Amino acid sequence: MNEIPINSFTGSHLKPELSIKHKMNGVNFVSPPKPIDPGSLQSLQQINAGWVALNPFAFSKAGLPEVYFDRSGQWWGETKSGTIELAKFARAAGMNVMIKPHVWVRGQGWPGDFTLLTETDWQIWEEQYGKYILTYAALSSEIGAEMFCIGVEYKLAVRQRPLFWKKLIKEVRKLYKGSLTYAANWDDYREVSFWNELDYIGIDAYFPLSDSETPGVSELMLAWEKPSIEIDAYRQIMKKPVLFTEYGYRSIDRTAWKQWELKDDWTYNAPGNLEAQNNAYEAIFKTFWDKDWFAGGFIWKWYHAHEKSGGKENTDYTPQNKPVENIIKFYYSKNK
């Protein structure tokens, strides 16, 4: 375990003029379908990661208010019992833990477009989503997780139901005393109305930077200037540090452009581009990791079976067994 007290990360205790010396060098861990070996998270040590985000999924359907979670038939790592076990494995590997519940919207995928048409449906959704989040807030308290994320990329629901989110945060704080964040999509973090109630501005940092097949590091750093300045200006207004709750790049052509438009081949055997992935990581590290106000980030994503994951022919997001591992290892070692 990194010897860093929770309060050194809690935004409510962090004065704006103070530097963040210890970055959250983290990864988002992919929930395994079945129980895994207790040593499966040890592979994170080889990239100098100090944090892991565990992502217990829930499910909704487009246009319907119900939220389903912790049900039989779900993947083991998405359930309460699986999350508790994974947290134990993370502790054994020396990791700090963030619990980051995700919702997958069937028939839609991305929760950002999720919305409902009637007040009755919204009331049902608020009750059920609230139950989901409070369940995992209580679990986070039980396992001593250092951070909890109250939601991921609910673009429309955040705008349309602002009072619900503020009420939910108050209920979470009754159960959980660690640090809180929310994972906003890259294009709407300034539309979130409840950052004052949280400890970190959380951003899923999939900013489109260059439509080149293999953009250079200098080109990407130049492209980062505008969003970096905007993030800095906004965090000064909010008086909160910034955390990239997700960031990452596939090893594929045009990886630093509109990532949601890239070919989504579940076999991940399309022609790869390891250099593009390397350059994109190098640029994001050089742009943000030395900034005083930047708290760190969580790579998307890392699988448990390290020796079988990723590889030079794989075009998934995972950096595993690809040259970019060495770049991550270097930058993660600088601000541990």
WOVENNOR-V163312 format. One record per backbone hydrogen bond with DSSP energy under -1.0 kcal/mol. NH is the residue of the N-H (numbers start at 1). CO is the residue of the C=O. Records with the same first field share a line. If there is no record, write none. Layout:
BEGIN
NH = CO ; CO
END
This chain:
BEGIN
4 = 2
8 = 5
9 = 6
13 = 10
14 = 11
18 = 15
20 = 292
23 = 335
24 = 295
25 = 23
26 = 24 ; 297
27 = 51
28 = 299
29 = 53
30 = 302
40 = 37
42 = 39
44 = 41
45 = 42
46 = 43
47 = 44
48 = 45
49 = 44
50 = 25
51 = 25
52 = 96
53 = 27
54 = 98
58 = 102
59 = 68
60 = 104
62 = 106
64 = 61
68 = 59
74 = 71
76 = 33
77 = 32
78 = 75
79 = 76
83 = 79
84 = 80
85 = 81
86 = 82
87 = 83
88 = 84
89 = 85
90 = 86
91 = 87
92 = 88
93 = 89
94 = 91
95 = 90
96 = 50
98 = 52
99 = 147
100 = 54
104 = 58
105 = 109
106 = 60
108 = 105
109 = 105
110 = 108
114 = 111
122 = 118
123 = 119
124 = 120
125 = 121
126 = 122
127 = 123
128 = 124
129 = 125
130 = 126
131 = 127
132 = 128
133 = 129
134 = 130
135 = 131
136 = 132
137 = 133
138 = 134
139 = 135
140 = 136
141 = 137
142 = 138
143 = 139
145 = 140
146 = 97
147 = 97
148 = 179
149 = 99
150 = 181
153 = 183
155 = 153
156 = 112
158 = 154
159 = 155
160 = 156
161 = 157
165 = 161
166 = 162
167 = 163
168 = 164
169 = 165
170 = 166
171 = 167
172 = 168
173 = 169
175 = 172
176 = 172
179 = 146
181 = 148
183 = 151
184 = 182 ; 202
188 = 185
191 = 188
197 = 194
198 = 195
199 = 180
200 = 180
201 = 241
203 = 243
204 = 184
205 = 246
206 = 204
209 = 256
210 = 256
220 = 216
221 = 217
222 = 218
223 = 219
224 = 220
228 = 224
229 = 225
230 = 226
231 = 227
232 = 228
233 = 229
234 = 230
235 = 231
236 = 232
237 = 233
238 = 234
239 = 235
240 = 235
242 = 293
243 = 201
244 = 296
245 = 243
246 = 203
247 = 298
251 = 316
252 = 250
254 = 213
255 = 252
257 = 254
259 = 257
261 = 258
262 = 259
268 = 265
273 = 251
277 = 273
278 = 274
279 = 275
280 = 276
281 = 277
282 = 278
283 = 279
284 = 280
285 = 281
286 = 282
287 = 283
288 = 284
289 = 285
291 = 288
294 = 291
295 = 242
297 = 24
298 = 244
299 = 26
300 = 247
302 = 28
306 = 304
308 = 305
309 = 306
311 = 320
314 = 311
315 = 268
322 = 319
325 = 322
326 = 323
328 = 324
329 = 325
330 = 326
331 = 327
332 = 328
333 = 329
END
